[in-house]
Amino acid sequence: MKEIKFVEDNRGDWYADLPDYPGPKADCEMVFGADSMLLMLAEGKDNVTLAISDIEDEIPNAVELKLLREGGSEGGGYYYFAEGEIEIWLCDVTKFVMGYIPSIIYFTVINETN
């Protein structure tokens, strides 16, 4: 299980806060539905921390992101977030975090602060 904090900047763009990520901050921007999911999960706050795993039993009462298809030339993968009834795209930074593109990502909100 990993914990990842997501932060909304003053323009309303969401980013994964990954200090050890070797690439540019722009790679960590949450787009194509992932930003909408975070907005929903943050419930009006400008950040939200998620516990994430590819192992169901690591996170009790987890919500699932189910892989619909890998991203092809753009990388990453397209996932379905059933709770929000939206399709999201997670870029190849997912490989940095998870080590690969999992068929299911389990997560739960563990911290909401302003």
Contacts in CASP RR format, 6 or more apart in sequence:
PFRMAT RR
TARGET T0000
AUTHOR 0000-0000-0000
METHOD contacts of the structure
MODEL  1
MKEIKFVEDNRGDWYADLPDYPGPKADCEMVFGADSMLLMLAEGKDNVTL
AISDIEDEIPNAVELKLLREGGSEGGGYYYFAEGEIEIWLCDVTKFVMGY
IPSIIYFTVINETN
1 51 0 8 1.000
1 52 0 8 1.000
1 53 0 8 1.000
1 55 0 8 1.000
1 58 0 8 1.000
1 59 0 8 1.000
2 51 0 8 1.000
2 52 0 8 1.000
2 53 0 8 1.000
2 97 0 8 1.000
2 98 0 8 1.000
3 49 0 8 1.000
3 50 0 8 1.000
3 51 0 8 1.000
3 52 0 8 1.000
3 110 0 8 1.000
4 16 0 8 1.000
4 17 0 8 1.000
4 18 0 8 1.000
4 49 0 8 1.000
4 50 0 8 1.000
4 52 0 8 1.000
4 97 0 8 1.000
5 16 0 8 1.000
5 17 0 8 1.000
5 47 0 8 1.000
5 48 0 8 1.000
5 49 0 8 1.000
5 111 0 8 1.000
6 14 0 8 1.000
6 15 0 8 1.000
6 16 0 8 1.000
6 17 0 8 1.000
6 30 0 8 1.000
6 38 0 8 1.000
6 42 0 8 1.000
6 47 0 8 1.000
6 48 0 8 1.000
6 49 0 8 1.000
6 50 0 8 1.000
7 14 0 8 1.000
7 15 0 8 1.000
7 17 0 8 1.000
7 46 0 8 1.000
7 47 0 8 1.000
8 14 0 8 1.000
8 38 0 8 1.000
8 39 0 8 1.000
8 42 0 8 1.000
8 46 0 8 1.000
8 47 0 8 1.000
9 15 0 8 1.000
13 29 0 8 1.000
13 30 0 8 1.000
13 35 0 8 1.000
14 29 0 8 1.000
14 30 0 8 1.000
14 34 0 8 1.000
14 35 0 8 1.000
14 38 0 8 1.000
14 39 0 8 1.000
15 25 0 8 1.000
15 28 0 8 1.000
15 29 0 8 1.000
15 30 0 8 1.000
16 28 0 8 1.000
16 30 0 8 1.000
16 93 0 8 1.000
16 97 0 8 1.000
17 28 0 8 1.000
18 28 0 8 1.000
18 93 0 8 1.000
18 96 0 8 1.000
18 97 0 8 1.000
21 27 0 8 1.000
21 28 0 8 1.000
21 93 0 8 1.000
21 96 0 8 1.000
27 91 0 8 1.000
27 92 0 8 1.000
27 93 0 8 1.000
28 93 0 8 1.000
30 37 0 8 1.000
30 38 0 8 1.000
31 89 0 8 1.000
31 91 0 8 1.000
32 88 0 8 1.000
32 89 0 8 1.000
33 86 0 8 1.000
33 87 0 8 1.000
33 88 0 8 1.000
33 89 0 8 1.000
34 88 0 8 1.000
34 89 0 8 1.000
34 90 0 8 1.000
36 86 0 8 1.000
36 88 0 8 1.000
37 81 0 8 1.000
37 84 0 8 1.000
37 86 0 8 1.000
37 88 0 8 1.000
38 48 0 8 1.000
40 84 0 8 1.000
41 48 0 8 1.000
41 50 0 8 1.000
41 109 0 8 1.000
42 48 0 8 1.000
42 112 0 8 1.000
43 112 0 8 1.000
45 112 0 8 1.000
45 113 0 8 1.000
45 114 0 8 1.000
46 114 0 8 1.000
47 112 0 8 1.000
47 113 0 8 1.000
47 114 0 8 1.000
48 109 0 8 1.000
48 111 0 8 1.000
48 112 0 8 1.000
49 109 0 8 1.000
49 110 0 8 1.000
49 111 0 8 1.000
49 112 0 8 1.000
49 113 0 8 1.000
50 107 0 8 1.000
50 108 0 8 1.000
50 109 0 8 1.000
50 110 0 8 1.000
51 59 0 8 1.000
51 107 0 8 1.000
51 108 0 8 1.000
51 110 0 8 1.000
52 59 0 8 1.000
52 97 0 8 1.000
52 98 0 8 1.000
52 105 0 8 1.000
52 106 0 8 1.000
52 107 0 8 1.000
53 59 0 8 1.000
53 62 0 8 1.000
53 105 0 8 1.000
53 106 0 8 1.000
53 107 0 8 1.000
54 98 0 8 1.000
54 102 0 8 1.000
54 104 0 8 1.000
54 105 0 8 1.000
54 106 0 8 1.000
55 106 0 8 1.000
56 62 0 8 1.000
56 104 0 8 1.000
56 106 0 8 1.000
58 106 0 8 1.000
59 106 0 8 1.000
59 107 0 8 1.000
59 108 0 8 1.000
60 108 0 8 1.000
61 108 0 8 1.000
62 106 0 8 1.000
62 107 0 8 1.000
62 108 0 8 1.000
63 81 0 8 1.000
63 82 0 8 1.000
63 83 0 8 1.000
63 106 0 8 1.000
63 107 0 8 1.000
63 108 0 8 1.000
64 82 0 8 1.000
64 104 0 8 1.000
64 105 0 8 1.000
64 106 0 8 1.000
65 79 0 8 1.000
65 80 0 8 1.000
65 81 0 8 1.000
65 88 0 8 1.000
65 90 0 8 1.000
65 104 0 8 1.000
65 105 0 8 1.000
65 106 0 8 1.000
65 107 0 8 1.000
66 79 0 8 1.000
66 80 0 8 1.000
66 82 0 8 1.000
66 103 0 8 1.000
66 104 0 8 1.000
67 77 0 8 1.000
67 78 0 8 1.000
67 79 0 8 1.000
67 101 0 8 1.000
67 102 0 8 1.000
67 103 0 8 1.000
67 104 0 8 1.000
68 77 0 8 1.000
68 78 0 8 1.000
68 79 0 8 1.000
68 80 0 8 1.000
68 87 0 8 1.000
69 77 0 8 1.000
69 78 0 8 1.000
70 76 0 8 1.000
70 77 0 8 1.000
70 78 0 8 1.000
70 101 0 8 1.000
71 77 0 8 1.000
71 78 0 8 1.000
71 89 0 8 1.000
74 89 0 8 1.000
74 91 0 8 1.000
75 91 0 8 1.000
75 92 0 8 1.000
76 89 0 8 1.000
76 90 0 8 1.000
76 91 0 8 1.000
76 92 0 8 1.000
76 94 0 8 1.000
76 95 0 8 1.000
76 101 0 8 1.000
77 89 0 8 1.000
77 90 0 8 1.000
77 91 0 8 1.000
77 94 0 8 1.000
77 101 0 8 1.000
78 87 0 8 1.000
78 88 0 8 1.000
78 89 0 8 1.000
79 87 0 8 1.000
79 88 0 8 1.000
79 89 0 8 1.000
79 90 0 8 1.000
79 105 0 8 1.000
80 86 0 8 1.000
80 87 0 8 1.000
80 88 0 8 1.000
81 87 0 8 1.000
81 88 0 8 1.000
90 101 0 8 1.000
90 105 0 8 1.000
94 101 0 8 1.000
94 102 0 8 1.000
94 105 0 8 1.000
95 101 0 8 1.000
98 105 0 8 1.000
END
